[in-house]
Amino acid sequence: MNTFKTPPKGGMTDEMARAAAKYTARQTDPEHDSDPFSEGDSIVYAAHGVGRVEKIGMVEVADTMIEMIQISFPGNQMTLRIPLAKARKAGLRKIVTRDIVDKAMTVIKGKPHVSKGMWARRAVAYQEKINSGDLIQIAEVLRDLRRNVDSLDGSFSERKLFEAAQERFVAEVAVLENTDPATVLESLTKTMKAA
């Protein structure tokens, strides 16, 4: 007996889209009132890095009004809209505090964890840490791959992961400190070389 209903060949029907939109409109974010996002805020979206809230407003989706947050990512020229009720679940958060940056710098200064496992598995784990949006986990990637800070050692993929982690870290700290990313990168490079 087949208990799973497959969607029609065309994919999602209008009825399915309306039902999904109504379900999303009914949801609420419990943290929305305690720490609201507002237009102009710098935020971090786990999968894309640092962005800015352009606007928050109601948008009609499948005959249902949904409160959406629109975010722009100037670094990669992208604009994203997320239902406000699902923003935090999707990985949207405010910029970290100075305390968390200090903890992340302590992690970077620590001894690198060298794993003897297959590079492919380690690369997936590093990518997950980078995409988590958590500054401490990004710092762990920087710590473990920091031997590549100024050399051409390691593989191409290792260097790319290091650069991605470094870019995410620098972008967020630059926004927090209201400074130029190049200045933050220079400071970070000195810290990693000294460790």
N, C-alpha and C positions, 0 to 999 in steps of 0.2 A: 504494500500500500504506500503510495507516494504522498507524504504529508507536506512536502514543500511545494509551494505554488511558484511557478516560474513566471517572470514578467512576460508580457507579450513581446513578439519579435522586435518591435520598435523601441524597446527599453522601457523607460518610465512613462506611464500614461499621465494625462492631465489630472485625473482623479488622484493618482498617487502623489503627484507634485503638490496638489492642494492640501492633501492630508498631511504631508510632511511639513508644509509651510504653517498650517494651523497648529501642529504639534510644537514647532519651534516658537511660534508666537506666544503659546501658553507658558513656555518655560521662563523661569526667572533665575537670575544669578544671585546667590545669597551674599556674595561679597560686593555686589554692585553698590549698595548703599554705604557700606563702611569705607570703601576705597574706590570712589568712582573715577572713571576715565573722563577727561574733558578735552575739548578741542584745543589743539596746540601742544598737548603733552607729548613728550618723547617716551616711547614705549619699546619693549622688546617682544618680538614675535618669535617663538622658539625656532621655527623652521627658516626664518628669513633674516633675523638680526634686528638691528635698531631701525625704527621708523618713527613717523610722526602722525598723530591723530589729526586728520583733516576735518572731518565732520562726523557728527552723531545725529541721526535722525531717523524718521520713519520712512520705510520704503515698501511699496506694494509688490509682493511676490505671490504669484498664483492666487490672486484675489484676496490676499491676507496682508494686513499691515504688520510689518516686523521692524523693531528698532534695530538699526544697523550702525556699526562703527566702520568708518572708512579710514584706512591707513595708507600712507604713501611711504615708499622705501626709495629715497633718492639715490642710494648707492647702486641699485640695480634697476632703476626706473620702472618700478612696479607699484600698482595700486591694488589694494585688497579690501574687500568688504566682508565683514563677519557679523552674524547676529550677535547683538550685545549680550544676550543671555548665555551665549556659548563662548564668549571671548576668552574667559579664563580657562575653560576646559580645553580650548584650542591651543593654549600656550601663550596667550597674551598677558604681559605683566608690565608693571612700571619699572623704570630704571632702578638698579640696585642702590643700596646705601653705601656710604664710605666704609662701614664696618665689614661688609661682605667683600669689598675690593681689597681691604687689608688682609682678610682671611685668604682670599684668592692669591694674593702676592706671597703669603707665607707658604701656600701649597707650591707655588712655582719655585720658590727657593729651596724646597725640600729635595730629597734624594729621588731620582727617577726610578720608577718601578719598571724593571726590565722583565718582560715576559718571554718565555721560550716557545710560546705557542705559534701556530701558523700565522703568517702575516695577514692573510685574508680575514681570519677571525678577529685579529686585533684591529684591523682597519675598520671593520664593521662596528666594533665596540667604540672606537674613537669617533667614528661618524655619528653614532647614537649620542655620545656625550656632547658633541658639538651641537647637534640638532636639538638637544634637550633645552637649550637656552639658559641653563644653570651656569653661572659664572664660575663656580667652584669646579664643576666638571670640565669646563673649558680650560681652566687653569691646570687640571690634572693632565689633559692632553698636551698642553704647552710644556709642562714639566717633563713628561715622558718622551717627548720628541724634540726637546730643546737642543740636542746636540746638532741639530740642523739649522740653528739660528744664524750662523754665518758661513756655513760650509755647504758643499755639494754632496755630503755623505748621505747615504740612504737612497731609497728608490724614489721615483717620480711621484708615486701615490703618497708616500710618506711625507714628502715635501709639500704636496698639495694639502694634505690634512693639517699639517703644521700651519701653513699659511691661512687656511680657513679658520682655524681656532684663533690664530693671532688677530685676524681681521675682526672677528666677532668681539674678542676681548677688548681690543683697542677702540673700536667704535663705541662700545658701551661706556668705557671709562672716560673717553673724550667728551661724551655728552654729560656725564656726571660732573666732571671737573670743568666743563665749559672751556675746553682748550682744543687746540689743533690736534688731529689724530697723529700727525707726524711727530709731535712732541711726546705724546703718550707712547708711541712706538719706540722712540729713541730711549725713553726711560725704561720701558719693558725690556728692550734688548740689553741694556746695561745690567739690569737686574738678573737676567738669565745668564749672561756671560760671567757675572760675579758668583753665581751659585755653584 
